[in-house]
Amino acid sequence: MLKLLATAVLFAFTACSGAQAPNPNDIAARLDCSEVDPDGSDELTCTTDEGFLSVLVFSDNDSRDDFVDISLGYGNAVLVGDQFVAEAAGPDMLEQAQDALGGELVDSHG
């Protein structure tokens, strides 16, 4: 199901570039989350058939990059896209999120 939504999500992120940050709940819907637990206006956690995922959205990519730098300092792998970062319990979930959302997988190894 995630792959079927990739085109729509990529279009949505392209339309949002340089403008308003994407809505976490819209991202959750596109990832087909079965449970959504909003932690605030800029973060959500969700559960899919494949596992657990946390998505954070940012008003700009400079703020996103600051978060990524800190996260990598703890050895976490993340999916980095336009104005968002996703973290997951394992690399398989990040790869599936990448299929749906685009972005780049980044880890502390470069």
Contacts in CASP RR format, 6 or more apart in sequence:
PFRMAT RR
TARGET T0000
AUTHOR 0000-0000-0000
METHOD contacts of the structure
MODEL  1
MLKLLATAVLFAFTACSGAQAPNPNDIAARLDCSEVDPDGSDELTCTTDE
GFLSVLVFSDNDSRDDFVDISLGYGNAVLVGDQFVAEAAGPDMLEQAQDA
LGGELVDSHG
1 32 0 8 1.000
2 31 0 8 1.000
2 32 0 8 1.000
2 48 0 8 1.000
2 50 0 8 1.000
2 96 0 8 1.000
2 97 0 8 1.000
2 99 0 8 1.000
2 100 0 8 1.000
3 99 0 8 1.000
3 100 0 8 1.000
5 30 0 8 1.000
5 31 0 8 1.000
5 32 0 8 1.000
5 100 0 8 1.000
6 99 0 8 1.000
6 100 0 8 1.000
6 101 0 8 1.000
6 102 0 8 1.000
8 30 0 8 1.000
9 27 0 8 1.000
9 30 0 8 1.000
9 100 0 8 1.000
9 101 0 8 1.000
9 102 0 8 1.000
10 101 0 8 1.000
10 102 0 8 1.000
12 22 0 8 1.000
12 26 0 8 1.000
12 30 0 8 1.000
13 22 0 8 1.000
13 81 0 8 1.000
13 82 0 8 1.000
13 83 0 8 1.000
13 84 0 8 1.000
13 101 0 8 1.000
13 102 0 8 1.000
14 82 0 8 1.000
16 22 0 8 1.000
16 82 0 8 1.000
16 83 0 8 1.000
17 82 0 8 1.000
17 83 0 8 1.000
18 60 0 8 1.000
18 82 0 8 1.000
18 83 0 8 1.000
21 42 0 8 1.000
21 57 0 8 1.000
21 58 0 8 1.000
21 59 0 8 1.000
21 83 0 8 1.000
21 84 0 8 1.000
22 57 0 8 1.000
22 83 0 8 1.000
22 84 0 8 1.000
23 57 0 8 1.000
24 38 0 8 1.000
24 40 0 8 1.000
24 41 0 8 1.000
24 42 0 8 1.000
24 43 0 8 1.000
24 44 0 8 1.000
24 55 0 8 1.000
24 56 0 8 1.000
24 57 0 8 1.000
25 36 0 8 1.000
25 38 0 8 1.000
25 44 0 8 1.000
27 44 0 8 1.000
27 55 0 8 1.000
27 57 0 8 1.000
27 84 0 8 1.000
27 101 0 8 1.000
28 36 0 8 1.000
28 44 0 8 1.000
28 46 0 8 1.000
28 55 0 8 1.000
30 100 0 8 1.000
30 101 0 8 1.000
31 46 0 8 1.000
31 48 0 8 1.000
31 53 0 8 1.000
31 55 0 8 1.000
31 97 0 8 1.000
31 100 0 8 1.000
31 101 0 8 1.000
32 48 0 8 1.000
32 49 0 8 1.000
33 46 0 8 1.000
33 47 0 8 1.000
33 48 0 8 1.000
33 53 0 8 1.000
34 46 0 8 1.000
34 47 0 8 1.000
34 48 0 8 1.000
34 49 0 8 1.000
35 46 0 8 1.000
35 47 0 8 1.000
36 44 0 8 1.000
36 45 0 8 1.000
36 46 0 8 1.000
37 44 0 8 1.000
37 45 0 8 1.000
37 46 0 8 1.000
38 44 0 8 1.000
39 45 0 8 1.000
42 56 0 8 1.000
42 57 0 8 1.000
42 58 0 8 1.000
43 54 0 8 1.000
43 55 0 8 1.000
43 56 0 8 1.000
43 57 0 8 1.000
44 54 0 8 1.000
44 55 0 8 1.000
45 52 0 8 1.000
45 53 0 8 1.000
45 54 0 8 1.000
45 55 0 8 1.000
46 52 0 8 1.000
46 53 0 8 1.000
46 54 0 8 1.000
46 55 0 8 1.000
47 53 0 8 1.000
48 93 0 8 1.000
48 96 0 8 1.000
50 92 0 8 1.000
50 93 0 8 1.000
50 96 0 8 1.000
51 88 0 8 1.000
51 89 0 8 1.000
51 93 0 8 1.000
52 88 0 8 1.000
52 89 0 8 1.000
52 93 0 8 1.000
53 86 0 8 1.000
53 87 0 8 1.000
53 88 0 8 1.000
53 93 0 8 1.000
53 97 0 8 1.000
54 86 0 8 1.000
54 87 0 8 1.000
54 88 0 8 1.000
55 84 0 8 1.000
55 85 0 8 1.000
55 86 0 8 1.000
56 67 0 8 1.000
56 84 0 8 1.000
56 85 0 8 1.000
56 86 0 8 1.000
56 87 0 8 1.000
57 83 0 8 1.000
57 84 0 8 1.000
58 64 0 8 1.000
58 67 0 8 1.000
58 83 0 8 1.000
58 84 0 8 1.000
58 85 0 8 1.000
59 83 0 8 1.000
60 83 0 8 1.000
61 82 0 8 1.000
61 83 0 8 1.000
64 80 0 8 1.000
64 81 0 8 1.000
64 83 0 8 1.000
64 84 0 8 1.000
64 85 0 8 1.000
67 85 0 8 1.000
68 78 0 8 1.000
68 80 0 8 1.000
68 85 0 8 1.000
68 106 0 8 1.000
71 78 0 8 1.000
71 85 0 8 1.000
71 87 0 8 1.000
72 78 0 8 1.000
72 106 0 8 1.000
72 107 0 8 1.000
72 108 0 8 1.000
73 108 0 8 1.000
75 107 0 8 1.000
75 108 0 8 1.000
76 87 0 8 1.000
76 107 0 8 1.000
76 108 0 8 1.000
77 87 0 8 1.000
77 90 0 8 1.000
77 91 0 8 1.000
77 94 0 8 1.000
77 105 0 8 1.000
77 106 0 8 1.000
77 107 0 8 1.000
77 108 0 8 1.000
78 85 0 8 1.000
78 86 0 8 1.000
78 87 0 8 1.000
78 94 0 8 1.000
78 105 0 8 1.000
78 106 0 8 1.000
78 107 0 8 1.000
79 85 0 8 1.000
79 86 0 8 1.000
79 87 0 8 1.000
79 88 0 8 1.000
79 94 0 8 1.000
79 97 0 8 1.000
79 98 0 8 1.000
79 101 0 8 1.000
79 102 0 8 1.000
79 103 0 8 1.000
79 104 0 8 1.000
79 105 0 8 1.000
79 106 0 8 1.000
80 103 0 8 1.000
80 104 0 8 1.000
80 105 0 8 1.000
80 106 0 8 1.000
81 101 0 8 1.000
81 102 0 8 1.000
81 103 0 8 1.000
81 104 0 8 1.000
82 103 0 8 1.000
84 101 0 8 1.000
86 94 0 8 1.000
86 97 0 8 1.000
86 101 0 8 1.000
87 94 0 8 1.000
88 94 0 8 1.000
88 97 0 8 1.000
91 105 0 8 1.000
94 105 0 8 1.000
95 105 0 8 1.000
98 104 0 8 1.000
98 105 0 8 1.000
END
